[in-house]
Amino acid sequence: WLPDLLKEFNRKFPGVEVRIILEATRQPIQALLNGKLDLAIVSRVPRDKQLRYQPLFKDEVVAIMMPGHPLSARPYLRARDFADQNLFLYVEPKESDLFRLLFTPAGVTPAKVSQVQLTEAILEMVKAGLGVSVMARWAVKEQVESGQLVARPLTSKGLHRQWSAALLNNGYAPPYVNEFIEMLSRPAMPMAKPGIIRLVSSRR
């Protein structure tokens, strides 16, 4: 989805370069406060008078597993269903929305948590039956529809995240920043994990 968004943005603001600052992924808020970012896309909104937030969109996190996995027979999964599972995650447990929203409140810890920072690697290991994982439903739609993976909701109500744009609360944002946020807030705009954005104008 990002290339199409950038193509449209570049038509409107040809003098602005969009940079993705990957090294800020782990601490996007701190990078924003340090002036390294213009915009952070986050699923957590820590209280800080230096920041302001604009809601963008929601997505659903689902459990994924290989077809035929014992948990695939259940209509949805609860925290305790992971107690004997090897769980693949992008990030460390302390940084995970899954632990914050599901495991920690239930007092449950999976049997093993393996951090793998590459989506494709996680998917292949889950397909091979080496463990389970959790991802945004949109991110695994094709694999689920083709029968390569099975996805199940987390809890009977599903586990949803609210994504927001975080900016410095300095009272001013250039028009191109506001336009970028407007594009991100369009219906069904997906986001897999915190985004880190730098918008650089050649006319600054």
LINNOR-V280997 format. One record per residue. N is the residue number from 1. PHI is phi as a letter, one per 30 degrees, with the letter a starting at -180 (NA if undefined). D_CENTER is the distance of its C-alpha to the mean C-alpha in Angstrom with 2 decimals. Layout:
n=N phi=PHI d_center=D_CENTER
n=N phi=PHI d_center=D_CENTER
This chain:
n=1 phi=NA d_center=13.95
n=2 phi=d d_center=13.85
n=3 phi=e d_center=17.49
n=4 phi=d d_center=18.90
n=5 phi=d d_center=17.43
n=6 phi=d d_center=18.79
n=7 phi=d d_center=22.04
n=8 phi=d d_center=22.62
n=9 phi=d d_center=21.75
n=10 phi=d d_center=24.14
n=11 phi=d d_center=26.86
n=12 phi=d d_center=26.77
n=13 phi=b d_center=26.44
n=14 phi=d d_center=28.01
n=15 phi=c d_center=28.65
n=16 phi=c d_center=25.06
n=17 phi=c d_center=23.01
n=18 phi=c d_center=19.20
n=19 phi=c d_center=18.06
n=20 phi=c d_center=14.69
n=21 phi=c d_center=15.33
n=22 phi=d d_center=13.69
n=23 phi=d d_center=15.75
n=24 phi=c d_center=14.16
n=25 phi=e d_center=10.68
n=26 phi=d d_center=11.93
n=27 phi=b d_center=13.63
n=28 phi=d d_center=12.54
n=29 phi=d d_center=14.71
n=30 phi=d d_center=17.64
n=31 phi=d d_center=17.45
n=32 phi=d d_center=17.57
n=33 phi=d d_center=20.53
n=34 phi=d d_center=22.18
n=35 phi=i d_center=22.25
n=36 phi=d d_center=20.26
n=37 phi=b d_center=17.73
n=38 phi=c d_center=18.50
n=39 phi=a d_center=15.12
n=40 phi=b d_center=11.87
n=41 phi=c d_center=8.80
n=42 phi=b d_center=7.74
n=43 phi=c d_center=7.23
n=44 phi=b d_center=10.54
n=45 phi=b d_center=13.71
n=46 phi=d d_center=16.35
n=47 phi=d d_center=19.81
n=48 phi=a d_center=21.39
n=49 phi=d d_center=24.13
n=50 phi=d d_center=23.24
n=51 phi=b d_center=20.01
n=52 phi=b d_center=19.43
n=53 phi=b d_center=16.46
n=54 phi=b d_center=16.19
n=55 phi=e d_center=14.19
n=56 phi=c d_center=12.49
n=57 phi=a d_center=11.22
n=58 phi=c d_center=10.05
n=59 phi=b d_center=8.49
n=60 phi=c d_center=9.83
n=61 phi=c d_center=8.98
n=62 phi=b d_center=12.10
n=63 phi=d d_center=14.21
n=64 phi=b d_center=15.41
n=65 phi=a d_center=18.83
n=66 phi=d d_center=21.80
n=67 phi=e d_center=24.32
n=68 phi=i d_center=27.00
n=69 phi=d d_center=25.03
n=70 phi=e d_center=26.70
n=71 phi=d d_center=23.65
n=72 phi=d d_center=23.38
n=73 phi=d d_center=26.50
n=74 phi=c d_center=24.89
n=75 phi=d d_center=23.61
n=76 phi=a d_center=20.75
n=77 phi=c d_center=19.94
n=78 phi=c d_center=20.49
n=79 phi=e d_center=19.73
n=80 phi=d d_center=23.17
n=81 phi=d d_center=22.63
n=82 phi=c d_center=20.60
n=83 phi=d d_center=23.48
n=84 phi=c d_center=25.04
n=85 phi=c d_center=22.07
n=86 phi=c d_center=20.65
n=87 phi=c d_center=16.86
n=88 phi=c d_center=14.78
n=89 phi=b d_center=11.59
n=90 phi=d d_center=9.71
n=91 phi=b d_center=10.77
n=92 phi=d d_center=13.90
n=93 phi=e d_center=14.43
n=94 phi=d d_center=15.12
n=95 phi=c d_center=11.70
n=96 phi=d d_center=9.95
n=97 phi=d d_center=9.00
n=98 phi=d d_center=11.00
n=99 phi=d d_center=13.96
n=100 phi=d d_center=13.91
n=101 phi=c d_center=13.88
n=102 phi=b d_center=15.73
n=103 phi=d d_center=17.61
n=104 phi=d d_center=18.94
n=105 phi=d d_center=20.42
n=106 phi=d d_center=22.04
n=107 phi=i d_center=23.36
n=108 phi=c d_center=22.13
n=109 phi=b d_center=21.12
n=110 phi=e d_center=20.61
n=111 phi=e d_center=23.56
n=112 phi=b d_center=21.65
n=113 phi=b d_center=18.20
n=114 phi=c d_center=17.70
n=115 phi=d d_center=15.19
n=116 phi=b d_center=14.55
n=117 phi=c d_center=12.47
n=118 phi=c d_center=13.16
n=119 phi=e d_center=11.61
n=120 phi=d d_center=15.17
n=121 phi=d d_center=16.75
n=122 phi=e d_center=14.82
n=123 phi=d d_center=15.74
n=124 phi=d d_center=19.29
n=125 phi=d d_center=19.81
n=126 phi=d d_center=18.75
n=127 phi=d d_center=21.09
n=128 phi=d d_center=23.75
n=129 phi=i d_center=23.66
n=130 phi=d d_center=22.82
n=131 phi=l d_center=20.30
n=132 phi=b d_center=17.43
n=133 phi=b d_center=13.67
n=134 phi=b d_center=10.79
n=135 phi=b d_center=8.13
n=136 phi=d d_center=7.15
n=137 phi=e d_center=10.78
n=138 phi=d d_center=10.86
n=139 phi=d d_center=9.79
n=140 phi=c d_center=12.85
n=141 phi=e d_center=15.12
n=142 phi=d d_center=17.67
n=143 phi=d d_center=18.09
n=144 phi=d d_center=18.61
n=145 phi=d d_center=21.00
n=146 phi=d d_center=22.91
n=147 phi=i d_center=23.43
n=148 phi=d d_center=21.89
n=149 phi=b d_center=19.46
n=150 phi=c d_center=19.62
n=151 phi=c d_center=16.82
n=152 phi=b d_center=17.65
n=153 phi=d d_center=16.33
n=154 phi=c d_center=15.81
n=155 phi=i d_center=18.84
n=156 phi=d d_center=21.21
n=157 phi=c d_center=19.27
n=158 phi=i d_center=15.82
n=159 phi=c d_center=12.77
n=160 phi=c d_center=10.91
n=161 phi=c d_center=8.51
n=162 phi=c d_center=9.79
n=163 phi=c d_center=8.12
n=164 phi=b d_center=10.94
n=165 phi=c d_center=12.59
n=166 phi=c d_center=14.37
n=167 phi=b d_center=17.75
n=168 phi=d d_center=20.94
n=169 phi=d d_center=23.28
n=170 phi=c d_center=26.21
n=171 phi=i d_center=27.27
n=172 phi=b d_center=26.73
n=173 phi=b d_center=24.15
n=174 phi=e d_center=25.55
n=175 phi=e d_center=25.64
n=176 phi=d d_center=23.37
n=177 phi=d d_center=20.53
n=178 phi=d d_center=21.09
n=179 phi=d d_center=21.24
n=180 phi=d d_center=17.94
n=181 phi=d d_center=16.32
n=182 phi=d d_center=18.41
n=183 phi=d d_center=17.20
n=184 phi=d d_center=13.50
n=185 phi=d d_center=14.64
n=186 phi=d d_center=16.41
n=187 phi=e d_center=16.17
n=188 phi=i d_center=13.83
n=189 phi=d d_center=11.83
n=190 phi=d d_center=8.63
n=191 phi=a d_center=5.36
n=192 phi=d d_center=3.41
n=193 phi=a d_center=2.20
n=194 phi=e d_center=5.14
n=195 phi=c d_center=7.82
n=196 phi=b d_center=11.38
n=197 phi=b d_center=14.19
n=198 phi=b d_center=17.94
n=199 phi=c d_center=20.31
n=200 phi=c d_center=23.77
n=201 phi=c d_center=26.82
n=202 phi=d d_center=29.92
n=203 phi=c d_center=31.99
n=204 phi=d d_center=30.96
